[in-house]
Amino acid sequence: MDRQAFGTMQAGVETLRFVTWGAAGAGTLLGRLLEEGGSVAADEGAQAVSDGIAWRAFATARRRFLVADAPAQSARDMVAAAAADLAVLVADASIGIGEQVRRHAAIAVRLGVGHVVLAVDHMDLVGFDAARFEAIAAEFGELARALGIGRHAAIPVSARTGDNVVVPTGRVAWFDGPTLLGHLESVAIASPADGPFRLAVEETVQPGAATPGARGTVTGGRIAVGERVRLARSGREATVARIIGVDGDATSAVAGEAVTLVLDPPLDVARGDVVGAGEAVPMTARCEADLVWLHETELFPGRSYLLHIGTATMPASVVRIRDRLDPATMTHAPAETLAMGDIARVSLELASQVAMQRCRDNRALGGFSLTDRHDGETVAVGTVAEVQAATNVTQHTTVVDRLARAALMRQQPALVWFTGLSGAGKSTVADLVEQRLHASGRHVFLLDGDALRTGLNRDLGFGEGDRVENIRRAAEVGRLMCEAGLIVLACFISPYRADRATARERFEDGMFLEVFVDTPVDECRRRDPKGLYRRADAGEIRNFTGVDAPYEAPEAPELRLDTLARSPQQCAEDVVAMLRARGIVPG
């Protein structure tokens, strides 16, 4: 079932989406709910798929349920939580509330989960001791208050024997609350239909078609034919002339429904835009967010990822880690990096403005994920805590611009980014290229990594985080030089693809030219012009690329130089030929 059908399945029927987290007993508890709690499809796998998450469906006479079918502690598990109404945390009665429960409770509240239920399992192992349960429930109440969880409950159960999971038993007669299933059936679900109307545009039906308009899922509020709406990106307004649902024309639509809105007049709308009514949807490129880091590779501020929010996707970077939460002590502390499983408040900066809202105002437009730009793997999930207004910094527009400066120099500005291992020959080839271009009257500058390291970047080390910042600064310096009309030859090992991709984004198409100086590490070791490999092998230098730090070779550079097959002079001619072919310098 696709995303659109998933939204349709919820329409008109109250559905509770939940996740179960905890020890090994969480699987047994879920199995008990599915087996005894309600009707399940014949194949016991009737699943709705949303954002890559399989949701297992079951129902009772009072409510429909969707429970996430994702491995615990996985990225998909966290993505599921970001879409869930409720989280069931499973604690062992013989152990109590450990760090895992604390961590999961913190993650749940950071991801905007509205209800958290603590299922105190294995009550049979403690003789169904009421005092033991009350002590655990009281500790959970303190934890919930510390985290700001407004709606929470604790329920004694035994998944192994079935006590109080679906039906009450005499062994928990001292508990005056509902069974776990009874709680799931009766807990109030906040209706997104209560807020202002929002439709996240998934695709556009072009004007001139039989039914032109904006197609997507209503993420908040309700709308009716004849009402006025506004596009978030352009601010233009129109009237809803027609609403087309999955079953044909409708007079209105509410949150959860997949519809096509036919607008009068037709407006220029595209995927990622938001159609809204009432208070305008904020457009911003900056926000404060609560983040759960899911990848084994640490997060370093400045590295570029792909952010997915609503139906929009764009590059984004964490520019600052404001604080990291320690679930064991419920304290916050400064942090420079985030490791797998860390929970933190961060500052996000996007490549361009996008429609977003605080998660507490609209979960669909306030929840997001970050994915790796190369393999598409989910590295983090989070929620928007505060939407930041546009900065007060406004760049002054000058009459003499980059094009005017370049015309005076009779060349096109560009940044030629030489990447490769230490000793590959980057600076040697770039120096020869600079000599040839200078001799032909071109305005060129060689921006060398070592030169920056002794000046602007002398405060940086060689750990992964400092390498990220080193490349960010180098790209900004190169961009300013290109604004001056220069051809810039930048020589940096720049070992990470993500950082080179971030650098490329700072330039217009055709201005950033990646040149891979492809020299095997064994040859670089043999050359070792600065004696760095010898020192790294002896343990005198740590985090040295090619020895104890990785190098990620470019996958599609504009030019690859094979320094074993061609001399430095021939490689330099190859670079100059590329610049001529691309119109950077006259042929």
PAKOL-247740 format. One record per residue (C-alpha): residue number from 0; x, y, z. Coordinates in Angstrom, 3 decimals, decimal comma. Example, Ala and Ser with C-alpha at 12.3 -4.5 7.8 and 13.67 -1.06 7.14 Angstrom:
<pts>
   i       px       py       pz
   0   12,300   -4,500    7,800
   1   13,670   -1,060    7,140
</pts>
This chain:
<pts>
   i       px       py       pz
   0    0,000    0,000    0,000
   1    1,541    3,316   -0,984
   2    1,681    6,518    1,034
   3   -1,416    7,970   -0,590
   4   -3,462    4,843    0,073
   5   -2,147    4,769    3,633
   6   -3,603    8,216    4,241
   7   -6,885    7,119    2,692
   8   -7,085    4,037    4,901
   9   -7,158    6,250    7,995
  10   -9,782    8,639    6,680
  11  -13,098    8,416    8,462
  12  -11,919    5,739   10,932
  13  -10,093    6,528   14,153
  14   -6,736    4,798   13,974
  15   -4,060    4,623   16,655
  16   -0,491    4,211   15,439
  17    1,960    2,973   18,049
  18    5,428    1,513   18,533
  19    6,667   -0,921   21,169
  20   10,129   -0,515   22,676
  21   11,902   -2,401   25,390
  22   13,621   -5,614   26,295
  23   13,077   -8,973   24,626
  24    9,626   -9,127   26,211
  25    8,379   -6,389   23,874
  26    8,031   -8,933   21,068
  27    6,092  -11,330   23,284
  28    3,828   -8,520   24,441
  29    3,093   -7,415   20,886
  30    2,428  -11,009   19,858
  31   -0,081  -11,349   22,690
  32   -1,873   -8,170   21,578
  33   -2,051   -9,330   17,960
  34   -3,166  -12,858   18,853
  35   -5,785  -12,070   21,483
  36   -6,566   -8,407   21,079
  37   -8,530   -8,172   17,876
  38   -9,127   -9,290   14,339
  39   -6,058   -9,578   12,129
  40   -5,990  -10,068    8,387
  41   -5,905  -13,682    7,259
  42   -2,255  -13,501    6,277
  43   -1,490  -11,731    9,577
  44    0,509   -9,337    7,527
  45   -1,934   -6,794    6,236
  46    0,487   -3,935    6,224
  47    0,351   -0,288    5,229
  48    3,644    1,180    4,085
  49    4,443    4,807    4,858
  50    7,908    6,323    4,404
  51    9,380    2,828    4,089
  52    7,857    1,630    7,381
  53    5,599   -1,419    7,432
  54    2,667   -0,953    9,807
  55    0,923   -4,149   10,921
  56   -2,838   -3,648   11,136
  57   -5,334   -5,106   13,590
  58   -8,656   -3,948   14,991
  59  -11,079   -4,319   17,852
  60  -14,716   -3,302   18,013
  61  -13,661    0,106   19,338
  62  -10,617    1,114   17,288
  63   -8,239    0,279   14,446
  64   -4,539   -0,058   15,224
  65   -1,338    0,200   13,243
  66    1,801   -1,002   14,997
  67    5,211   -0,456   13,460
  68    6,845   -3,618   12,157
  69   10,466   -2,493   12,400
  70   13,526   -3,894   14,207
  71   14,044   -2,290   17,611
  72   16,922    0,205   17,819
  73   16,954    0,557   14,029
  74   16,683    3,682   11,898
  75   13,289    2,485   10,623
  76   12,160    2,046   14,200
  77   12,955    5,693   14,924
  78   11,265    6,874   11,724
  79    8,189    4,910   12,788
  80    8,206    6,612   16,177
  81    8,214   10,000   14,462
  82    4,833    9,074   12,920
  83    3,323    7,300   15,943
  84    0,587    8,556   18,257
  85    1,739    6,446   21,185
  86    4,788    4,552   22,403
  87    4,593    1,457   24,579
  88    7,778    1,151   26,635
  89    8,355   -2,260   28,171
  90   10,141   -2,522   31,520
  91   11,036   -5,675   33,439
  92    9,346   -5,672   36,850
  93   12,317   -7,481   38,362
  94   14,724   -4,811   37,122
  95   12,727   -1,589   37,067
  96   13,392    1,494   34,985
  97   16,827    1,230   33,467
  98   18,749    3,439   31,068
  99   17,011    1,868   28,051
 100   13,563    2,934   29,249
 101   14,887    6,397   30,069
 102   16,444    6,721   26,630
 103   13,322    5,544   24,829
 104   11,133    7,888   26,849
 105   13,425   10,796   25,958
 106   13,384    9,824   22,287
 107    9,601    9,524   22,274
 108    9,060   13,023   23,619
 109   11,721   14,493   21,312
 110    9,997   12,921   18,318
 111    6,621   14,364   19,241
 112    4,925   11,162   20,410
 113    1,817   12,337   22,249
 114    1,338    9,426   24,680
 115    3,830    7,178   26,455
 116    2,694    3,988   28,236
 117    4,973    1,973   30,477
 118    4,068   -1,723   30,373
 119    5,633   -3,195   33,510
 120    6,132   -6,753   32,258
 121    7,138   -9,976   34,043
 122    4,898   -9,222   37,002
 123    4,679  -13,012   37,402
 124    8,397  -13,054   38,274
 125    7,808  -10,743   41,253
 126    4,695  -12,517   42,499
 127    2,399   -9,790   41,147
 128    3,632   -7,572   43,967
 129    1,549   -4,386   44,019
 130    4,198   -2,458   45,974
 131    6,832   -3,323   43,392
 132    4,632   -2,031   40,591
 133    3,732    1,149   42,485
 134    7,412    1,933   43,052
 135    8,196    1,524   39,340
 136    5,112    3,554   38,350
 137    6,141    6,385   40,706
 138    9,666    6,451   39,263
 139    8,219    6,548   35,751
 140    5,976    9,451   36,758
 141    9,031   11,402   37,918
 142   10,806   10,599   34,651
 143    7,787   11,727   32,620
 144    7,625   15,023   34,499
 145   11,364   15,607   34,003
 146   11,000   15,035   30,264
 147    7,809   17,032   29,909
 148    5,646   14,053   28,890
 149    2,147   15,323   29,543
 150    0,160   12,138   28,865
 151    1,548    8,939   30,346
 152    0,450    5,824   32,194
 153    1,920    2,706   33,786
 154    0,189   -0,695   33,525
 155    1,202   -4,004   35,167
 156    1,245   -6,956   32,753
 157    2,676  -10,384   32,167
 158    3,150  -11,056   28,486
 159    4,121  -14,686   29,177
 160    0,942  -15,548   31,087
 161   -1,326  -12,961   29,481
 162   -2,299  -11,169   32,691
 163   -3,723   -7,693   32,064
 164   -2,565   -7,521   28,430
 165   -5,984   -8,055   26,856
 166   -8,158   -9,190   29,794
 167   -7,807   -8,496   33,549
 168   -7,083  -11,342   35,948
 169   -7,460  -11,859   39,661
 170   -3,703  -11,663   40,140
 171   -3,788   -7,925   39,366
 172   -7,117   -7,221   41,059
 173   -5,342   -4,554   43,146
 174   -4,807   -2,458   39,967
 175   -7,800   -0,209   39,277
 176   -6,736    0,867   35,778
 177   -7,453   -0,682   32,361
 178   -5,663   -3,520   30,646
 179   -3,003   -2,561   28,141
 180   -5,396   -3,112   25,244
 181   -8,140   -1,256   27,103
 182   -5,837    1,722   27,462
 183   -4,950    1,609   23,769
 184   -8,627    1,480   22,907
 185   -9,635    4,421   25,076
 186   -6,711    6,835   25,028
 187   -7,610   10,127   23,349
 188   -5,892   10,858   20,056
 189   -5,168   14,467   19,197
 190   -6,937   15,158   15,929
 191   -4,884   17,044   13,324
 192   -8,239   18,157   11,915
 193   -8,498   20,629   14,796
 194   -5,709   22,868   13,448
 195   -5,505   25,088   10,369
 196   -5,772   23,468    6,958
 197   -2,518   22,184    5,455
 198   -1,967   20,047    2,355
 199    1,550   18,812    1,568
 200    1,828   18,772   -2,224
 201    3,099   15,463   -3,573
 202    2,609   16,156   -7,265
 203    1,066   18,682   -9,607
 204   -1,650   18,112  -12,150
 205   -0,768   20,700  -14,754
 206   -3,187   23,380  -16,012
 207   -4,810   22,219  -19,233
 208   -5,353   18,707  -17,916
 209   -8,848   17,419  -17,286
 210   -8,481   18,122  -13,564
 211   -5,559   20,537  -12,998
 212   -4,530   21,146   -9,411
 213   -2,429   20,139   -6,423
 214   -2,413   16,513   -5,313
 215   -1,337   15,452   -1,851
 216   -2,325   14,431    1,662
 217   -4,103   16,747    4,069
 218   -1,763   16,995    7,068
 219   -3,921   19,275    9,189
 220   -7,348   20,877    9,450
 221  -10,154   20,653    6,949
 222  -11,125   22,415    3,715
 223  -14,336   22,784    1,701
 224  -15,168   23,795   -1,848
 225  -15,383   27,575   -2,144
 226  -12,834   28,379    0,578
 227   -9,701   30,464    0,015
 228   -6,226   28,940    0,280
 229   -2,673   30,242   -0,026
 230    0,580   28,697   -1,302
 231    3,429   28,755    1,209
 232    6,176   29,385   -1,356
 233    4,666   32,201   -3,399
 234    2,013   33,534   -1,045
 235   -0,481   33,576   -3,946
 236   -4,137   32,876   -3,150
 237   -6,908   31,009   -4,935
 238  -10,317   29,477   -4,323
 239  -10,877   25,735   -4,005
 240  -13,071   25,074   -7,044
 241  -13,172   21,302   -6,705
 242  -12,002   18,537   -4,360
 243  -11,300   15,117   -5,878
 244  -10,843   12,221   -3,464
 245  -10,005    8,589   -4,145
 246  -13,719    7,869   -4,590
 247  -14,485   10,891   -6,762
 248  -15,670   14,439   -6,083
 249  -16,173   15,576   -2,494
 250  -17,449   18,739   -0,896
 251  -14,755   18,782    1,774
 252  -11,589   17,043    2,982
 253  -10,018   16,513    6,409
 254   -6,633   15,540    7,804
 255   -5,456   12,117    6,628
 256   -7,240   12,199    3,263
 257   -5,422   12,069   -0,065
 258   -7,053   14,527   -2,455
 259   -6,530   16,715   -5,483
 260   -7,439   20,378   -5,071
 261   -8,521   22,148   -8,249
 262   -7,771   25,844   -7,735
 263   -9,298   28,927   -9,325
 264   -7,262   30,522  -10,734
 265   -4,751   27,693  -11,366
 266   -1,483   28,429   -9,537
 267    2,103   27,394  -10,156
 268    2,575   24,710   -7,522
 269    5,157   21,937   -7,215
 270    6,085   19,020   -4,981
 271    7,307   20,206   -1,610
 272    4,976   23,200   -1,509
 273    2,182   23,484    1,055
 274   -1,361   24,677    0,416
 275   -2,752   26,303    3,552
 276   -5,605   28,316    4,953
 277   -5,720   30,642    7,928
 278   -2,352   31,609    9,387
 279    0,407   31,434    6,768
 280    2,786   28,467    6,848
 281    6,276   29,751    7,759
 282    8,949   29,572    5,066
 283   12,436   29,387    6,508
 284   15,934   28,054    5,939
 285   16,842   27,826    9,649
 286   15,365   26,100   12,666
 287   16,116   24,708   16,085
 288   15,453   20,980   16,208
 289   15,531   17,977   18,514
 290   17,581   15,256   16,862
 291   18,213   11,545   17,412
 292   21,451   10,490   15,706
 293   21,181    6,957   14,249
 294   24,374    6,349   12,293
 295   27,575    4,642   13,393
 296   29,561    7,495   11,823
 297   29,535   10,520   14,123
 298   27,742   13,728   13,250
 299   30,012   16,706   12,753
 300   28,596   20,223   12,341
 301   28,904   21,564    8,818
 302   28,526   18,287    6,937
 303   25,739   18,250    4,362
 304   22,868   15,741    4,366
 305   19,494   15,523    2,650
 306   16,607   16,728    4,789
 307   13,125   15,293    4,180
 308   10,253   17,284    5,656
 309    6,670   17,104    4,482
 310    7,085   16,291    0,789
 311   10,170   18,490    0,351
 312   13,765   17,293    0,090
 313   16,822   19,536    0,136
 314   20,415   19,725    1,382
 315   20,835   20,743    5,004
 316   23,553   20,894    7,623
 317   23,700   20,853   11,378
 318   25,585   24,091   11,997
 319   25,642   23,828   15,776
 320   25,038   21,248   18,493
 321   23,467   23,252   21,298
 322   23,386   20,507   23,915
 323   23,278   16,739   24,279
 324   20,950   14,922   26,663
 325   22,253   12,296   29,067
 326   19,193   10,026   29,605
 327   20,733    8,454   32,712
 328   20,897   11,759   34,597
 329   18,416   13,849   32,569
 330   21,084   16,553   32,266
 331   22,179   18,574   29,238
 332   25,786   19,265   28,314
 333   27,650   20,921   25,399
 334   28,871   18,627   22,627
 335   31,026   18,938   19,513
 336   29,867   15,689   17,889
 337   27,013   13,201   18,182
 338   27,501    9,441   18,337
 339   24,985    6,752   17,479
 340   21,965    6,966   19,786
 341   22,696   10,478   21,038
 342   19,785   12,877   21,586
 343   20,458   16,594   21,168
 344   19,078   20,042   20,438
 345   20,728   21,364   17,256
 346   20,619   24,309   14,868
 347   19,796   23,330   11,283
 348   20,554   25,355    8,167
 349   18,900   24,455    4,851
 350   20,113   25,163    1,332
 351   16,913   27,107    0,617
 352   13,660   28,010    2,314
 353   11,040   25,350    2,929
 354    7,611   25,276    4,553
 355    7,827   23,962    8,097
 356    6,097   24,322   11,440
 357    6,889   23,424   15,013
 358    6,184   19,758   15,618
 359    3,713   20,538   18,373
 360    1,688   22,580   15,855
 361    1,810   20,119   12,945
 362    3,714   16,836   13,146
 363    3,731   16,243    9,394
 364    5,399   19,610    8,745
 365    7,471   19,520   11,906
 366    9,001   16,043   11,735
 367   11,949   15,268    9,495
 368   14,695   12,807    8,697
 369   18,253   13,253    7,479
 370   19,748   10,841    4,953
 371   23,238   10,349    3,621
 372   23,654   12,086    0,294
 373   25,369    9,144   -1,369
 374   23,780    5,924   -0,158
 375   20,406    7,280    0,991
 376   20,757    5,716    4,437
 377   18,809    7,411    7,237
 378   21,298    8,982    9,655
 379   18,932   10,918   11,936
 380   15,320   11,736   12,706
 381   14,083   14,829   14,464
 382   11,411   17,391   15,087
 383   11,294   21,151   14,634
 384   11,325   22,864   18,025
 385   11,426   26,480   16,839
 386   11,201   28,029   13,392
 387   13,719   30,827   12,974
 388   12,908   33,965   11,035
 389   15,147   35,210    8,259
 390   18,493   36,539    9,461
 391   19,182   40,266    9,680
 392   22,266   39,781    7,510
 393   21,583   41,125    4,017
 394   24,272   40,960    1,367
 395   24,865   44,279   -0,374
 396   24,408   44,131   -4,137
 397   27,190   45,890   -6,033
 398   27,123   47,310   -9,539
 399   30,465   45,692  -10,347
 400   29,669   42,006  -10,009
 401   31,381   38,726  -10,804
 402   30,426   38,859  -14,480
 403   31,789   42,385  -14,845
 404   35,082   41,438  -13,216
 405   35,366   38,283  -15,315
 406   34,668   40,218  -18,533
 407   37,524   42,587  -17,728
 408   39,815   39,575  -17,286
 409   38,498   37,837  -20,439
 410   37,824   34,583  -18,618
 411   35,129   32,708  -16,711
 412   35,716   32,349  -12,956
 413   35,839   28,789  -11,689
 414   37,113   26,717   -8,800
 415   39,210   23,711   -9,818
 416   39,209   21,420   -6,789
 417   42,178   19,009   -6,770
 418   41,531   16,072   -4,424
 419   43,639   13,011   -3,688
 420   45,905   11,444   -1,111
 421   48,863   13,215    0,428
 422   51,729   12,821   -2,028
 423   49,401   12,217   -4,986
 424   50,758   15,259   -6,820
 425   47,907   17,755   -6,372
 426   50,075   20,792   -5,674
 427   52,648   19,787   -8,289
 428   50,049   19,586  -11,050
 429   48,198   22,708   -9,864
 430   51,456   24,681   -9,816
 431   52,121   23,712  -13,451
 432   48,539   24,654  -14,398
 433   48,950   28,040  -12,711
 434   52,173   28,683  -14,609
 435   50,552   27,896  -17,961
 436   47,467   30,001  -17,296
 437   49,509   32,918  -15,970
 438   51,777   32,819  -19,000
 439   48,724   33,041  -21,267
 440   47,429   36,141  -19,477
 441   44,852   34,517  -17,224
 442   44,136   35,712  -13,690
 443   44,652   32,646  -11,530
 444   45,388   31,848   -7,881
 445   46,588   28,611   -6,289
 446   44,787   28,048   -2,968
 447   46,850   25,448   -1,134
 448   45,669   23,520    1,905
 449   48,938   23,964    3,784
 450   48,780   27,736    3,253
 451   45,338   27,882    4,844
 452   46,457   25,624    7,685
 453   49,173   28,122    8,657
 454   46,769   31,080    8,641
 455   42,986   31,091    8,519
 456   42,652   27,463    9,601
 457   45,540   27,212   12,063
 458   43,046   26,629   14,879
 459   41,927   23,330   13,308
 460   43,323   19,873   13,885
 461   43,051   16,754   11,721
 462   40,169   14,906   13,347
 463   37,085   14,311   11,212
 464   35,195   17,271   12,660
 465   38,076   19,674   12,033
 466   38,497   18,323    8,503
 467   34,840   19,113    7,828
 468   35,314   22,702    9,009
 469   38,613   23,024    7,105
 470   36,910   22,197    3,813
 471   33,936   24,439    4,578
 472   36,210   27,438    5,105
 473   38,292   26,589    2,040
 474   35,178   26,459   -0,141
 475   34,010   29,842    1,169
 476   37,412   31,413    0,452
 477   37,388   29,904   -3,042
 478   33,873   31,200   -3,661
 479   34,876   34,757   -2,708
 480   37,882   34,540   -5,030
 481   35,597   33,408   -7,840
 482   33,386   36,418   -7,105
 483   36,500   38,498   -7,785
 484   36,612   36,920  -11,238
 485   39,567   34,627  -10,621
 486   40,247   31,078  -11,676
 487   41,049   29,323   -8,399
 488   43,099   26,132   -8,146
 489   42,336   24,569   -4,746
 490   44,490   21,691   -3,479
 491   43,003   19,755   -0,567
 492   43,058   16,085    0,349
 493   39,356   16,557    1,239
 494   38,878   12,851    1,991
 495   35,081   12,803    2,421
 496   32,612   12,862   -0,474
 497   29,994   14,594    1,645
 498   32,296   17,529    2,335
 499   33,223   17,906   -1,333
 500   29,519   17,805   -2,180
 501   28,900   20,554    0,376
 502   31,645   22,638   -1,222
 503   30,147   22,123   -4,690
 504   26,766   23,407   -3,503
 505   28,254   26,830   -2,819
 506   28,844   27,342   -6,542
 507   26,650   27,768   -9,563
 508   26,493   24,934  -12,090
 509   29,708   24,629  -14,059
 510   31,838   26,695  -11,662
 511   33,036   23,845   -9,406
 512   35,270   21,367  -11,236
 513   36,467   18,359   -9,291
 514   39,802   16,901  -10,400
 515   40,736   13,563   -8,895
 516   44,515   13,158   -8,738
 517   44,406    9,370   -8,697
 518   47,598    7,982   -7,206
 519   47,629    4,637   -5,328
 520   48,570    4,839   -1,664
 521   51,610    2,603   -2,202
 522   52,978    5,096   -4,729
 523   52,231    7,985   -2,378
 524   54,143    6,132    0,344
 525   57,089    5,644   -2,011
 526   57,169    9,354   -2,883
 527   56,418   10,621    0,656
 528   57,754   14,120   -0,219
 529   57,202   15,506    3,284
 530   57,994   12,363    5,258
 531   54,412   12,249    6,567
 532   53,723    8,584    5,785
 533   56,879    7,556    7,637
 534   55,782    9,570   10,675
 535   52,206    8,270   10,486
 536   53,416    4,664   10,309
 537   55,556    5,329   13,380
 538   52,504    6,618   15,270
 539   53,778   10,207   15,403
 540   50,805   11,509   13,362
 541   47,250   10,408   14,102
 542   44,223   10,501   11,763
 543   46,431   10,530    8,677
 544   44,499    9,868    5,463
 545   45,517    6,607    3,844
 546   47,027    5,220    7,059
 547   44,510    5,378    9,926
 548   41,870    7,629    8,349
 549   39,802    6,866    5,218
 550   39,800    8,476    1,784
 551   36,577    8,349   -0,238
 552   37,469    8,602   -3,922
 553   35,237   10,741   -6,176
 554   32,573    8,796   -8,017
 555   32,043   11,213  -10,927
 556   34,772   13,873  -11,043
 557   34,957   16,290  -13,955
 558   38,477   14,986  -14,599
 559   40,550   12,038  -13,386
 560   44,322   12,234  -13,589
 561   46,244    8,946  -13,648
 562   49,655   10,005  -12,351
 563   51,160    6,562  -12,979
 564   50,338    6,687  -16,673
 565   50,951   10,423  -17,292
 566   53,645   12,839  -16,204
 567   52,860   15,958  -14,131
 568   53,302   18,066  -17,284
 569   50,823   15,924  -19,215
 570   48,352   16,037  -16,315
 571   48,607   19,830  -16,277
 572   47,862   19,953  -19,994
 573   44,804   17,758  -19,376
 574   43,504   20,286  -16,838
 575   44,101   23,243  -19,163
 576   42,358   21,364  -21,988
 577   39,351   20,794  -19,722
 578   39,194   24,504  -18,912
 579   39,291   25,381  -22,605
 580   36,632   22,830  -23,480
 581   34,337   24,289  -20,836
 582   34,880   27,872  -21,935
 583   36,647   28,916  -18,739
 584   39,618   30,206  -20,754
 585   39,805   31,027  -24,489
 586   40,649   28,097  -26,714
</pts>
